[in-house]
Amino acid sequence: MAAKLLDSARYYEKLGRWYIWLVVVMPDHVHIIATFNLERGLGPIMKGWKGYQKRNLHIEWQADFFEHRIRNDAEFIEKMHYVRMNPVRKRLVASPDAWPHVFSRPDWTKGMDTIIGRAKPPAEPFGQQ
């Protein structure tokens, strides 16, 4: 199930819905740190993604989602580390690198200007429709 969720998240990126920085699939929830294509709207993007998972993977999601806007470099780094440490805090693994259900950009530190809105997201993900 986790692999299918990660594949689906990457596919949504190919569709130009978001640019993923980090996805961590936990046993009972998913963390996503992404730059969203706001022309489509955050709500419709999440509703569409969750709806697809419900129809195809039979996942029963909570009605809404929790959104947190990242406003600066320090907060971006803090949230990236917080999400990566989630499996460790839940005592599922001893180190974040041991958790297999993760997609992360290897160069995420280069994207801090994009995530906090000082620059446009990479052209290729949002240019594809």
C-alpha positions in Angstrom: 0.0 0.0 0.0 2.8 2.4 0.9 4.6 1.9 -2.4 1.3 2.6 -4.3 0.8 5.8 -2.3 4.3 7.0 -3.1 3.9 6.1 -6.8 0.7 8.0 -6.9 2.3 11.0 -5.3 5.0 11.0 -7.9 2.4 10.6 -10.7 0.5 13.6 -9.4 3.8 15.5 -9.6 4.1 14.4 -13.3 0.6 15.8 -13.8 1.8 19.2 -12.5 -0.4 19.2 -9.4 2.5 19.6 -7.0 6.3 19.5 -6.7 7.2 17.0 -3.9 10.0 17.7 -1.4 9.2 14.9 0.9 6.5 12.2 1.4 6.5 9.9 4.4 3.9 7.2 4.5 3.1 6.1 8.0 0.8 3.2 9.1 -2.2 5.6 9.7 -1.4 8.8 7.9 0.8 10.5 5.2 3.0 13.5 5.5 3.6 15.5 2.3 5.8 18.6 2.0 5.3 20.0 -1.5 5.0 23.1 -3.5 1.5 23.2 -4.9 0.2 24.4 -8.2 -2.1 27.1 -6.7 -3.8 27.8 -10.0 -5.7 24.6 -9.3 -6.1 25.3 -5.6 -4.8 23.3 -2.7 -8.2 21.9 -1.7 -9.1 20.5 -5.1 -5.6 19.0 -5.5 -5.8 17.1 -2.2 -9.5 16.1 -2.7 -8.6 14.7 -6.1 -5.5 12.8 -4.8 -7.3 11.4 -1.8 -10.4 10.5 -3.9 -8.2 8.5 -6.3 -6.7 6.6 -3.3 -10.2 5.9 -1.9 -11.5 4.6 -5.2 -8.5 2.5 -6.2 -6.8 1.5 -2.9 -9.9 1.6 -0.7 -8.3 4.0 1.8 -10.8 5.7 4.1 -9.3 9.2 4.7 -10.3 11.7 7.2 -12.6 14.4 5.7 -10.0 17.2 5.5 -6.3 17.6 5.7 -3.9 19.7 7.8 -2.2 22.5 5.9 0.8 24.3 7.2 2.3 27.1 5.2 6.1 27.2 5.4 7.3 30.8 5.6 11.1 30.7 5.8 14.2 28.5 5.4 14.5 27.6 9.1 10.9 26.4 9.2 11.4 24.4 6.0 14.4 22.6 7.5 12.5 22.1 10.8 9.5 20.6 9.1 11.6 18.4 6.8 13.4 17.0 9.9 10.2 16.7 11.9 8.5 14.6 9.2 11.6 12.4 8.6 11.8 11.7 12.3 8.1 10.7 12.6 8.8 6.9 12.2 11.5 7.2 14.9 9.2 9.0 17.3 6.6 6.3 16.7 9.3 3.7 17.5 8.9 2.0 14.2 12.6 2.3 13.3 15.8 3.4 15.1 16.8 5.9 12.5 14.9 7.9 9.8 17.0 6.2 7.1 15.6 2.8 8.1 12.0 3.8 7.3 11.4 2.4 3.7 8.2 4.3 2.9 9.7 7.7 1.9 10.2 9.8 -1.2 12.6 12.7 -0.7 14.5 15.0 -3.0 18.2 14.3 -2.6 18.8 18.0 -3.3 16.0 19.5 -1.1 18.3 22.1 0.4 18.5 23.7 -3.0 14.8 24.2 -3.1 14.3 26.3 0.0 13.8 29.5 -2.1 11.0 27.7 -4.0 9.2 26.3 -1.0 8.9 29.6 0.8 7.8 31.5 -2.3 10.8 33.6 -3.2 11.2 31.9 -6.6 8.9 30.0 -8.9 8.7 26.2 -8.5 10.8 24.2 -11.1 9.3 24.7 -14.5 8.9 21.1 -15.6 6.4 19.8 -13.0 3.9 22.6 -13.4 4.5 23.0 -17.1 3.1 19.6 -17.8 -0.7 19.2 -18.0 
